[in-house]
Structure formats: C-alpha cells, structure tokens
C-alpha cells in the first residue's frame, strides 16, 4: 500500500528583500579584460529588472516538507529490540495491533538517555532534550521505507521534479521514545555528511497526547505536524481495526522542535536522507513542466533581464543568494563547493533550472568579504571604500587561515589563488579597479580573475563555512571566517545569449 499524502500548508522559505548597494559585471573568459562599465543612464533600468527578479523570487513558495499516513499490516508493524546492550534477551512489539502502555514502559527500560548534536559533538542536557533512544544495533523494524513506496513520495515532494535520476538513500538513525514530560527544544538536525539533505520521522500508532513536531521556515513561519492526532484515530482497542503510522519528511536545515508529551508514549524511527552515491548528474530541463504562475513569473523576469542589451553586454555573471543551508564539513583542508551545485533544494534548484534552460553555466561558490578585517589598513574613508571593492571574492573552496601573525597575509593569498573570482564594481571604470594596488605590504595582486556579479537576489548569511584560525586575544581560541554560499550563473555576451533567450517560448 502506498503512503497517503496529507494536504498540508506549504511553508514559505527565506526570501530576499533587499538589493545590494553595488552591482557588478565582467567577462567570462580567463585572461579577458572586463567590459567597460554600464552607461550611468542605464543603471535605473538595470535595477528595475533586478528588482523584478527579486520580487518574483519572493513570491515563489517552495515546499520544504511533506507528510501523511501509512496503513500497517501484520507483516509491517513489528519491532524487535534487545533489552540490554550486552544481553540476548529480546522484546517484541506489534504496532499493527493495540500496544499496552506497560509494554511501552518495558521498551523504555531497554533504552538509553537521548543526546543531541551540538556542532560535531553529542550532548546530554535534559533541560534541552528529555527522551530515550536505541541505536540501530539494538532493534529491528519490519517497516521498510523502500518497499512501502514512502521514499518515492518523498522524492517527488522534496527533490527537483525534472530530475528523476537523483535518488534517495534513507539510512535508519535512531529509535526514540518520548514519555510523559519528554520534549526536544528547537534545533537543527546535525548533518552527518555533505550528501545529507533531509530527515524522515516515522511515528508508530500509540495512545499519547502532545509530542507534536513544529517546523519553522527561515523567515519564521511555522507549521505543526500533529502526529498524536493522526495516530489517535486508529489506536482503539479493536484488534481488527486498521492502524496507521504517521510520517513526516523535511529538509534537515529546517528548525524544528518536539512539544512536551502530556501522557502516554510516542515511539518514532528517524532516518537520515542522503543523495545516493550512484545518482546521475542533473540534466538541464530546457522546457519547464507544469510551472506554477509564480515560477513562470520568475522565469520571465530572468528572461527579461538577460534579454536587455544594457545588462552585461559583453558577458559576466548573475548571482543568487541561496535560500537553504547546505552541509559543509569542518575541516582544515579545502572543502569544494562545486558538488552542492548538483544537489540544490527547493527554490534554489528552481533558479538553477531556469538558468540552465537559458544556457547559463551555474556553480555554487563561497562569497568571502574580507573588508571588515582590513579596514584598519586605511587612513581615509575613500581608501576604505576602495578596499571594500577589492576585499570581496567568490571562492571555489573553503579558505583556511593560519596563525594570528600571518592571518591577513594567508587570507589574501588564499583568496587570490587561481579559480577564485575577485569582485569589481561596474558602475565605476573597471580597469583602474583591476590595476589598483592599495599601499599595504600584505596585499598583492594574484591570479584570481577580476569578475563581477549582477546580484539578481542578494547574497545572504545562511551558511557559516568554518575556516579555522587563531583569533586575537589573551587566550588561544578558534575564530572563523564566514562565507555566504551563492549560485553564480555565467552569462555570455549579449549577442551570444540572445539565441537562447530569444528562441525561448
């Protein structure tokens, strides 16, 4: 039997409300000289086109969760568990039939106190989370998320609809029990891999009150998955009555919490959702299928931007701030942002599909702005403004910075390496910006290519990318530089791109 999909309200994801104060453009080709700045009398028209893209992007509602119920049978409702880690004695529960509270109390006795993730550590704090858990080595459930068809539903709801080659790997993570007084305060799921994108929670049919899951979008909109009510309708004493489990899947960067259980026991299985290792790369979708009016409007606004002869006439790039967070490993080694390009979610994936359809080459990059770290090198306000322009980079990988005595030098050298892009302001003459060399002994012009981005939607600080560095202070501490992940779409010169934009239907 296929799982039922519940008609749930879609959460509006984080939207972008302001345009950047500077707008930039450049040439695509390595070694090429960036184009002359746009004529001043065209700047208002360009900004109006950008504003249309930003407003259209805000109107797109992208789903970040899905949920429903599934009817259990005598072959799918069983749960076996070891009563102790070092014991061969086992317990058995059949959720396809009524389960007594004393049976659930026995399950609790077999469990350990549940911890939660804080950074890369597991923490036990009963004021923040009070619950019990069993690791996967100590239980076995009959319910199969693949055979049930549940993963197919999750794929269709949460992954790009045009990319059927992108597969999901669901890895069982924990069994959790929430009893009277149990709760889990607001949190994000700790990413276990750069391929992890979501979580799936299965709630077995038991009599309980409370313990509902509340999800919150980036801008604060919330929705509650009332699993206690979904399973309560079929937790009667009639052993012959069909019994349904409740399920919910959501992106792992969505903030969520479990409310206090008032009575009874809430038993759940949690799966981490990953992109399968053998997934094929995303293929461009040249024709948008079944686009909503809001998605069609966004596509049209990007088309109008590209169709203007005043926008990046000799080529350049468009920049889009990502609406979702993406896992980046904490490592002193360079972490490549490029794999994220093929694993974008929701609205981010939609923007990339639109750009793909217009023949634009897209990459996820880290936006590093070092101007705040180097302002002390300037003696005047004007020099500080110049450094602000030279201090913004689009990087292919995370930037590692060394000891305090050399962190400025290391930072600039790392950002100026080949493959990275240095941002320029197109409403000022570009060649002087390329040739500019501030009077600082730590700065040197490197192989990073001067480039600029017309920010169709501004970069936002949703992802903190760690680059370990010893910070200044009385004690050695770990400081971090932060990169905003953005989608960069390389734009060909006007005459070249007009064929794709002009022939679009």
DRENVEX-82301 format. One record per atom (N, C-alpha, C): x, y, z. Coordinates in steps of 0.02 Angstrom, whole numbers, plus 50000, padded with zeros to 5 digits. Example, Ala and Ser with C-alpha at 12.3 -4.5 7.8 and 13.67 -1.06 7.14 Angstrom:
REM DRENVEX-82301
506604971650390506154977550390506604983550390506424988850354506844994750357506455000250394
//
This chain:
REM DRENVEX-82301
500424994050000500005000050000500445006250000500265011049958500645017349954500455021850012500935025650038500775030350092500325035950067499885038150110499445043650093499805050250103499675055050059499965061750065499445066250097499655069650148499185073950183499195080850151498605083950145498565090650117498795095750167499435097550164499735101850214499905108650184499895113850225500095120450200500845120450186501035123750133501745124250117502045130150154502655129050180502995134350216503365138750166503295145250174503665149950132504375150250158504865149050115505565148950136505845155950140506455156350165506785162850172506805166450105506555172550105506555176450043507025182350050507185185249994507695190449991507365197149977507435201750022507025207850020507395213949994508065213949996508425219949977508925218449922509055223449882509565222849831510225225449858510795222849833511435225249856511545232449833511975235949868512105242949851512555243649790512945238349774513375238749716513175233349667513225234749603513045229949550513655229249505513815223049487514455221849455514385217449393514875217949347514885213749287515595212649264515705207449222516365206149195516345201349138516935199749110516975194849056517025187949084516785183049045516805176049066517505172949056517855175149005518455171548983519055173149026519415167749045520025168749084520505173149045520795178049080521275182349048520975188049008520315187948997520005193248958519925199448999519925205148967519835211449002519095212649014518885213849076518185215149089517935221049049517275221049037516975226048994516955232849028516835237848987516765244549014516135244849056516145249249105515565249849148514945251849109514365249649132513735251449100513645259049103513335261749051513215268949050512765270849108512905276449143512525278449202511775279049188511585281249127510875282249114510495275749106510855270049105510525263549101510465260249170510775263149221510795259749286510095258949316509665263949309508985263349337508595257649303508675257049237508325251749201508575244849223509235244249234509515237949256509255236149326509235241149370509005239949438508265237949439507875240849394507165239049391507085231749369507495229549322507465222549301507675217949357508185219849394508405215849451507875215649506507535221249516507015221449566506445216749548506295216149484505765211549462505955204349477506605202649467506835195949483506775194549558506995199449598506965198549671506255197749696505795201949669505095201449691504775194949668504935192749607504665186449583504925180549624505555180949644505845175749685505495175249753505315181049780504965181149844504275177749840503955178249783503275175649775503265168049767503835165049750503855157849740503825154349808503345149949817503285146049878503575139149864504095137449899504445131049887504325126549947504115120549934503945115949988504565113250021504575113150088505145110350124504965104450168504345101950161504145096150200503575092550164503465086350183502885082550160502715077550215502095075350218501895070850272501275066950252501085062250294500495058250281500455052350329500085047250309500005041250349500115035050306500205029450339500305023050305499965017550345499565013450311499195008150345499655002150357499725000150420500144994450438499764987950428500144982550418499864975850413500244971350461500034965050464500364960450510501094959150492501294960950431501994959950411502404966250411502104971950429502484978350427502484981950494502124979450545502074983150608502504980750664502904975550654503294972550709503934976350725504134976050789504754979050812505074974450863505674971950849506064967850896506624972150924506774971250988507304975151019507654971051073508294972551082508684969451135508574973151200508444969451254508274972651318508874975751352509474973851331510084976851357510624976051304511114980651306511634980551255512034974151255512124971151315512524965151321512104958951334511464959351315511004953851329510724951051264510554944551266510234941351208509484941351217509224943451274508514943751286508204949151243507634947451212507324952051165506604953551184506384959351163505684961351171505354961751103504694961651102504334961851039503704966151047503604970750998503004974850994502714974250925502044973950921501714973650856501234979650852501454984750817501064990950812500474990250764500424984650730499834983450689499234981450732499364980250797498844978650845498904983450904498394983750947498434988151006499034986351049499424991351070500004990351113499854993251182499944989351234499794991551302500344996151327500165000551374500655005351400501215001951438501064996451472501584992951510502104989851462501884988151401502354985551351502834991051328502564997051321502995002751302503465004651359503245003751421503675005151479504265000351479504164994151457504714989351452505204991551398504954994351344505394996951292505825002651320505525007051360505905012551389506475009951433506355004551471506865001751514507474999451474507364997451412507914995051370508305000751338508035006851341508335012551305508855016151347509255020151314509725024851345509435031851341509705036451382509505043451376509725046151308509295049951276509445052651209509875058951215510365059351172510785065351168510565069351107510895075051094510775078951034511425081751009511435083750946512045086250916512145093650927512745095450948512935102550953513605103050918513595105950858514195105950817514355098750797514965096450810515155089550795515155085250858514805087350911514785083650973514075081350989514025075851026513395073551053513355075751125512805079151144512745082251210512135079451246512205078151311511655076051353511455081951398510855084551387510605090251426509845089451431509605086951490508905085351498508455091551496508735097451508508315103451504508175105251431508595102851386508505104251315508155098551279508365092551297508035086651267507965081251321507355079051331507225073551376506855068051338507205062651325506925057151285507375051051294507175045551263507565039451264507715037351192508235033151185508415031051117508725024151117508665020851060509015014551046509405015450982510035013350982510425013450922510205007750876510375008150813510135003350763510384996250776510924995450813511184988750828510744985050877510254988450906509864985250960509124984550943508924985850882508224984750864508164983250789507594980450771507454978850701506714979850689506544984050640505844985450625505654982050560505034979450557504784976350496504634981550442504454987550462504264992550413504854994350370504744994450304505274995850255505085002150215505495007250221505325013650188505365013150112505745008350086505805007550014505215003549987505104997550015504564993349991503874996550000503815000750051503175004050064503005009350011503505011549973503405016849924503485023849954503655024050018503705030550051504255034950022504825031950005505365035949977505185038949909504765035449872504545038149808504135044549818503715044449870503315050349886503775056149906504255054649951504715059849974505115062649916505345058349871505725060649812505315065549771504685063749758504265067949716504115074649749504085074749815503895080849851504485085549864505075082749879505625086849903506205087749854506255083549803506805084149756506555087349691507005090049650506805093349588506375088649546505785090749525505335086249489505575083949422506045087649391506295085749325506885081049329507115079449390507725075449396507575068749428507285064149390507125057549416507745053249426508325055349399508935051549407509255052649475509045057849512509315059149578508955054849628509305050049658509005045149702509125046849775508695043849818508735044949890508985038649924509435039449971509665034050014509445035750085508975031750113508725032950181509095028250229509465031150276509835027250325509515027950393509305022250421508995022150487509495024650539509275029450579509735032750625509605030950698508985031450720508835030250790508105028150799507975024650854507305023950880507255028450942506735032450946506645036951003505975035651037505975036451102505365035951141505295042351183504715045551177504555051351217503975049551264504095049751330503585048351378503335054651411502925054051464502655059951498503215064751519503165071051499503675076151515504235076651464504285071851418504825072051369504715077651319505265080151290505235085751242505905086351208505925090451156506555092151122506475099251098506855103851127506795110951108507035112051037506905118151013507035119950944507765118650924507865115450867508535113550845508545112150770509145111550744509255109150675509585102350681509435097950635509755091450635510485092150616510915088850654511625089150640511775085350575512075088650525512225085050463512765079850474512665073950447513145068450455513585067650393513425071150340513805070550277513615076450233514055077950185513895083350138513345081150089513165074650089512625072250047511965071850084511965073250148511335073050186510935079350172510285078450155509865084150139509225084450180509045079050214508405079250250508345073850302507765073850335507605068950387506905066250375506815059950393506155056650389506005053850458505425055550484505215053150551504585048950543504595042950571504025038350572503745038150643503095039450652502785039150718502315033050719502455028250764502035022350769501375023950805500845020150789500195021550820500165019250894500255023950939500185022851011499745028251040499425026851095499005031851128499445036751166499445042951145499825048151180499535054951163499675059751206499475066651195500095071051197500125076051152500715080251147501245076851104501865079451109502405076551069502355078150995502005083550978501935085450907502565089150883502685088850818503285091750788503105098250754503445103650774503345110250743503945112050700503815113850638504335115950591504295123450582504875126650575504895133950565505325135550503505045139550459505415141550399505925146950417506335148850368506875153550381506615160350404506035162450378505785169050399505285168650456505225162750488504835162350549504145159250543503905157850483503255154550476503305147450505502785145150539502815138650571502215134350552502305127850558501775123050545501895117150592501355114350621501415108950669501145102450639501565097350641501385090650621501085087150682500425086750684500075084150743500005076550738500565073150747500575065950741500135062550793500075065450852499675062350904498945061750882498695066550845498015066250820497955061550760498465061350718498455057050660498435049650679498795047850732498795040750752498245039250803497965044350835497455043250886496815040550856496685042150793496055040050762496035032550751496605029050758496605021850746496945017950802496965020850862497265017350919496725014750966496195011850939495665009050979495865002151004495444999351047495584992751075495384987151027495074989050972494854984050922495464981550883495644975350896496254972550865496174971750790495554971550766495444970650694495444977250656495394982750691495374989250657496054990850625496054993550565496704995450534497045000950573497715000550574498105005350613498615008650567498665015250571499105019050527499675022150567500265021650539500805025850567500765032650533501075037650563501125044350534501845045650515501955049450463502635050850441502705058050418503305060750424503455067450401504185067650377504305070750320504985071650294505095079150283505695081450297505845088650290506585089650280506765095350253507465097050245507785097850313508395095250321508715094950386508935101850412508945106950369509115113550393508505117450417507925114250419507315117450444507295116750520507225122250554507185122150627506555118650649506605114350700506015110550723506085108850797505525107150828505525105250899504955100350912505035096350965504525091650987504225094351051503565095351051503225098151110503205093051166503055095351226503045091051285502495085651278502675079451292502185074051293501795074551359501145075051354500725075851413500545069151444500445064051403500285057351428500445052151376500535045951397500685040651351501415040751326501535036751275502205036151247502185037151171502635041251147502715042551075503335038751051503265034051005503815029850981503945031650908504555033150892504715035350824505365032250799505415031750732506025030050698506255036150659506905037650660507175043250622507665040650570507585043050509508025041350454508375047750431509025047150416509385052550382509315051450307509145056650271509055056150198509665058950162509935054950118510545056750081510405056350006510795060049968510815058849896511215052449885510935047849847511265041449835511915042449798512405038249815513075038849785513055037949710512585033749685512585032249613512095036649574511875042249605511425046649570511775049749510511425050049455511695053149395511685060649402512125064249368512115071549372511465074549344511305080349369510695083749347510745085649274510215084449236510185086449166509785092749158509995097349115509615103549105508905102149082508425105749110507735105049088507565110949044507585109948978507515115448932506805118148928506325114048947505625116348948505355115149017505145120449051504875119849118504195116549115504105111049152503485107349151503055109449210502415110549197501915111849249502135117249298502405122649272502625128049315502025131649345502085133549409501555137549439501595144549411501075148549420501105155549396501695159349426501845158049489502405161549522503075159449491503145152949476503765150549445503835153349374503275153549338503285156349270503485163749271503245167349322503415174449329504165175349342504435171049385505155171449400505555170049337505355164949300505705163349238505675169149189505105172249182505025177849136505445183849157505495184949222505895190749246506635189649233506875183449240507575181949224507685182549149507195180249110507245180849037507295188249017506875192449045506895199649029507565202749047507855200449102508505203049123509035201249072509035194949050509535192749001509415195748932508785197448917508625200048850508795207448843508985210648896509155217748892509865218748866509955222948815510635224148789511065228248837510745231148889511125235148937511395230948994511165224749002511375220349056511955216049033512535217149062513135213149046513205212248971513255217548932513265217048859513845212748833514405212748867514975208748845515075202448887514565200748925514595194648966514765196249038514655191549082514785192449153514465186849192514125188549246513825183449288513235186349326512755181949341512205183549387512325179849452512155182949508512235179749573511565179149608511455173449641510845172149678511025169649748510775172949800510875170449867510455164049876510755158949907510405152649917509905153149975509325150049966508795150350016508875145050070509275139850057509355134350104510075133950129510155130350185510815128750210511035122150181511705121550171511985115350144512575113250187512625106650203513165104450248513855105450217514295108450257514995109250238515405106450296515835101650281516225098450334516705103150367516785102350433517265106250471517955103150461518355106150421518995103350403519495108850389520125107650406520645112550388520845111750315520635106350284520765105450213520245109350172520425110850110519955114250066519345109850054518755112750064518135109250051517825112349988517715108249938517475110549873516725111849876516505117749852515795119449850515445116449789515815114449738515515112549674515005106849679515125101549720514625096149722513925098449743513885103949780513235106449801512825108749741513165110649687512815113149627512305108049602512465101649606512005096549582511515094149634511535096949695511105094649750510715100349781510515105149740510135110749767509425108749783509115112449830508455110749854507955116249838507315114249830506775119049827506875124649779506805130849805506855136749763507555137449732508075135249768508755135549740508805131349677508505125349679508515120949621508115123949563507565127249580507155130449528507545135849492507895140149528508295145449498508825142449451509155137149474509665134049432509345131149369508765127949374508445125049315508265130549264508035136249289507875141749244508505144249209509045145049247509675147349216509945142249167509895135749184510095130449138509715130949072509065132349077508655132449017508835138248970509175143348997509405148948956510135148148936510415142148947511095140748925511635143748970511465145449032511965148349078512315142749117512955143449125513345138549164513335140649237513115136049280512995137749351513485134249397513705137849450514145135049501513965137949569514015133749620513955136249689514645138549712514675144449741515305147249764515215150349834515775151249867515775154549932515945161849924515535166249953515665173449950516025175550013516645177550006517055179850062517155187450056516975190950108517085198250110517575199650165518195201450146518725202550195518795209750216518355214050191518445221250202518435223050276518025219550316517985221050387518635219550423519025214850397519645212850429520225217450412520165221150357520725225050333520605232550334520045234850363519895241950364520425245950401520755242750450521255246450489521865248350448521925245550389522485247350346522365254050311521735256550311521575262650276521635268750321521875274250295521935280450333521375285250318520985283750267520455288350249519835284350229519265287750228518635284550210518645282050138518955285950094518965283950024519385277650014519945277150050520355271150044519975265050069519575266050122519175260450148518675258050096518385262750058517915260850006518255256849952518875258749936519235255049885519385247949909519565247349972519705240749999519085236349999518505239350010517885235550010517785232049943517925235649889517855232649823518355227049813518975228149833519495223149822519445217349872519045218149924519025213149977518495207849969518105207849915517575202949905517775197949852517705191549869517915186249823517385180749820517355177349762516955171349754517445165549750517415161149799517915155749806517625148949788518045144749759517855137949742517825133449802518235135049854518305130649912518325134849976518275131450033518355134950096519075137450102519155142850139519805145950146520075144550216520655141450219520985140150283521485145750297521465148250359521915153650379522355151150436522985153050435523465150550484523515154450548524115155450574524225158450639524065165850639523945168850699523755175950703524245180650670524895179150674525385183750647525355184250571525045179450540525045179550466524345178650437523815179550479523155177750453522935182350396523125188850398522935193250344523265191050279523905189750284524285187750225524025181150197523905176350242523645169850220522965170550187522545174750216521865175550191521875178250119522255183550109522265186650043522595182049992523125178650011523455174049964522985168449944522615165849994522145160349979521585162649933521335168649945520785171149904521015173149834521645175049827521905177249763522155171549719522055165349740522305159849701521875158649639522155155049591521795153649529521155149849541520655151249501520005148149508519505152349546519765156849589519325161449626519205167749585518685171349603518495177349567518515183449614518815188849590518835195049629518305199749602517885202449647517295206349627517475213649614517205216249558517295223249539516615226749536516635233449535516025237449531515965240149460515435238149422515395240149351515165247249340514885250549391514665257349382515235262249394515835259449401516455263449402516905260649347517385264549322517845261749272518175255449298518175250249258518405243749282519165242949281519495245549230520215244449225520585247349285520415253349309520765255849369520665251249429520085248049434519965243349489520415237249483520515235049421520935229249409521665230849427521875236849409522575238949420522705241449490522175242749528522255245749594522665241249640523135244349675523545240749724523605245049787523205243649838523235247649899523935247649928524105253149962524765253749991524805249750056524795243050050524825238650107525325233150091525765231550136526265226550121525985219450120525355218650145525075211850146524675210250083524555215350041524125214249983524535213549920524365208749880524705207949815524205205149765524235207849706523765205549654523955198449633523475193849640523605186849624523235184649561523225178149549522915175549488522155175249490521835177049547521105177049548520845181649494520365179349454520125183149397519645188649418519765194749398519285200149412518615198649379518085198749417517425197249390516925201049432516325201749406515805205049445515155201549434514705202549480514075198949478513505203949484513035203449439512405207049449512005202749497511885205149557511545201149607510795201449594510545196149561509835195649548509445195049613509715191249660509465191149728510095191449772510095195549823510715196749860510955190749900511605190449909511885185149950511645185950022511515180250055511295180450124511725175850167511745177250231512185173550276511815167650307511665162750265511325156750290511805151150308512375150950278512845145550291513495148350318513685146250377514325148150406514835142950388515295144650344515805139850323516425140750365516605135750405517165136650451517845136350416518265141150433518955141050412519365142250475519625137150508519945137950573520505143050572520515147550620521055152450628521095154350701521695155550725521785157850793521615165250797521145167050838520925173950843521365177750891521365184350883521745188550929521415188450998521795188451051521505188451118522025186151168521835186151233522285184051286522395176551285521925172851256521985165551254521925163251182522205157351170522125154351104521405151951097521085154151045520385152251033520315150750959519765147750942519635146150872519165151450843519405155150793518985160050759518775157350692518285160650663518015158150599517925163950550518075162650487517855166950433517215163950405516765168150383516125165650360516045167050285515805162050249515665162750178514925161850166514635166250126513935165450106513935161450041513585155750042513545151749980513065154949932513275155649871512865158749819512895154449756512385155249715512375152049649512595157249598513125155749560513395160249510513235157449441512885161249401512705159149333513115163449284513565160249246513985163749198513565165749137513615172149120513195174949067513615176449005513445173548947513815175148885513675182348864514075184848817513935191548789513225191848760512965197848753512275198848733512095195248668512515196148616512365193148551512345185548555512765182648596512795175348602512195172548640512005175848694511465173148736510775174448705510745179248659510095181048631509765175248595510165170648568509885164848533509475160548582509755159348642509385155348692508795159148721508895165448735508365169348765507815170848714508025172648652507545174548601507115168848576507415162648575507035156848549506625153548603506675156048665506295153048719505555154448710505135149348719504415150048712504095151048779
//
